Amino acid sequence: MLTKPKLSKRLQTIIDFVPQANIVADIGCDHAYVSISLVLNNKANHVIGVDNKLRPLRIAERNVALFEMKENVTLLRNPIDTITQPIDGCIIAGVGKESAVAMLDEFESTFQSSTWICIQVNAKVIELRKHMVERGYRLIKETVVFDKAFYVILLYEKGIEHFSGVPLIVGPYITQNIEENREYLNKVKEIAANFRLVAHDSSKQSMYASIDDYLQGIL
Ligand SMILES: C[S@@+](CC[C@H](N)C(=O)[O-])C[C@H]1O[C@@H](n2cnc3c(N)ncnc32)[C@H](O)[C@@H]1O
C-alpha cells in the first residue's frame, strides 16, 4: 500500500520550503499530490485543493481517497465552488506567469494580511517578481531547485519590499548565496548576455544588460 505520494524533486522542495500553517490553499492542485503531502508532512492541518478542470479534479478525488485524506483535504472546482474560510497560506505552482497572476486575481480576496503565498512559475520569473512588488508583496525567502530544469520557488507576504534594483529581479536571497547558486546564476547570466543582444525593446535590452553586468561583477 502507498503511504505517501511520490513527489518530483520540484514538488518535494516546495513542501519542504513552505512554512507550517493551519489552512493552506493549493490553487491548480491537479493530482492533489501537493495538497496530500502538505498534510502528511505536517505542513498544514487542512488543505483546500482547487482546480478549474474536471479531469484533474477526478484524479485528485481518487488520490485523496487512496491516501485517506478526506478529512484533511477539501477539493473545489473553480469558479463553481468558492473558498469561504480565511486561508493562512497559498501555493501556486507549476504554471505560467500569466496563469499565476490570474489565480492571484481570483483568490487574493481569501487572503488575510498574514497569509503567505508560495509561487513557482515555469517561465518569466523576472516578470513575476516585478509584478509581485507592484502588487504590494514582499519577498520573504526563495530557493532554486534543479529538476531537469531550474525552478525558482518564491515565498511572499503582503508588505513593502526592502530590496530593489537588479538584485530584486535576479533574486536578492539567491545572490546573497553565490556558492550554493552558482550554476543557476551562470545560467541567468548566459540568458541575459544573449537577450541584451537580441531584445527588440530598448527597456528590455537595458534590463538584460544590467543583469548581465551585475552578474559579471559578482560571479
Ligand atoms: C500544470 S498543473 C500544476 C500542478 C501542480 N500545482 C504542480 O505544481 O505540479 C496546473 C493545474 O492548474 C489548473 N488551473 C489552471 N488555471 C486554473 C485556475 N484559474 N484555477 C484553478 N486551477 C487552474 C490546471 O487545470 C492544472 O491542473
The ligand as an SDF file (V2000), in Angstrom:
LIG
                    3D

 27 29  0  0  0  0  0  0  0  0999 V2000
    0.4520   22.0410  -14.7120 C   0  0  0  0  0  0  0  0  0  0  0  0
   -0.6550   21.7840  -13.4030 S   0  0  0  0  0  0  0  0  0  0  0  0
    0.3720   22.0670  -11.9990 C   0  0  0  0  0  0  0  0  0  0  0  0
    0.0240   21.1280  -10.8920 C   0  0  0  0  0  0  0  0  0  0  0  0
    0.7960   21.3280   -9.6110 C   0  0  0  0  0  0  0  0  0  0  0  0
    0.4270   22.5790   -8.9770 N   0  0  0  0  0  0  0  0  0  0  0  0
    2.2920   21.2580   -9.8280 C   0  0  0  0  0  0  0  0  0  0  0  0
    2.9980   22.1920   -9.4460 O   0  0  0  0  0  0  0  0  0  0  0  0
    2.7540   20.2580  -10.3890 O   0  0  0  0  0  0  0  0  0  0  0  0
   -1.6540   23.2370  -13.4380 C   0  0  0  0  0  0  0  0  0  0  0  0
   -3.0660   22.9840  -12.9400 C   0  0  0  0  0  0  0  0  0  0  0  0
   -3.6980   24.2530  -12.7570 O   0  0  0  0  0  0  0  0  0  0  0  0
   -5.0440   24.1550  -13.1810 C   0  0  0  0  0  0  0  0  0  0  0  0
   -5.5310   25.5250  -13.4330 N   0  0  0  0  0  0  0  0  0  0  0  0
   -5.2090   26.3570  -14.4500 C   0  0  0  0  0  0  0  0  0  0  0  0
   -5.8430   27.5470  -14.3080 N   0  0  0  0  0  0  0  0  0  0  0  0
   -6.5650   27.4720  -13.1590 C   0  0  0  0  0  0  0  0  0  0  0  0
   -7.4280   28.3660  -12.4700 C   0  0  0  0  0  0  0  0  0  0  0  0
   -7.6780   29.5880  -12.9320 N   0  0  0  0  0  0  0  0  0  0  0  0
   -7.9980   27.9600  -11.3120 N   0  0  0  0  0  0  0  0  0  0  0  0
   -7.7490   26.7150  -10.8380 C   0  0  0  0  0  0  0  0  0  0  0  0
   -6.9590   25.8140  -11.4550 N   0  0  0  0  0  0  0  0  0  0  0  0
   -6.3690   26.1900  -12.5950 C   0  0  0  0  0  0  0  0  0  0  0  0
   -4.9790   23.2230  -14.3850 C   0  0  0  0  0  0  0  0  0  0  0  0
   -6.2100   22.5990  -14.6590 O   0  0  0  0  0  0  0  0  0  0  0  0
   -3.9080   22.2000  -13.9270 C   0  0  0  0  0  0  0  0  0  0  0  0
   -4.4810   21.0830  -13.2960 O   0  0  0  0  0  0  0  0  0  0  0  0
  1  2  1  0
  2  3  1  0
  2 10  1  0
  3  4  1  0
  4  5  1  0
  5  6  1  0
  5  7  1  0
  7  8  2  0
  7  9  1  0
 10 11  1  0
 11 12  1  0
 11 26  1  0
 12 13  1  0
 13 14  1  0
 13 24  1  0
 14 15  1  0
 14 23  1  0
 15 16  2  0
 16 17  1  0
 17 18  1  0
 17 23  2  0
 18 19  1  0
 18 20  2  0
 20 21  1  0
 21 22  2  0
 22 23  1  0
 24 25  1  0
 24 26  1  0
 26 27  1  0
M  CHG  2   2   1   9  -1
M  END
$$$$
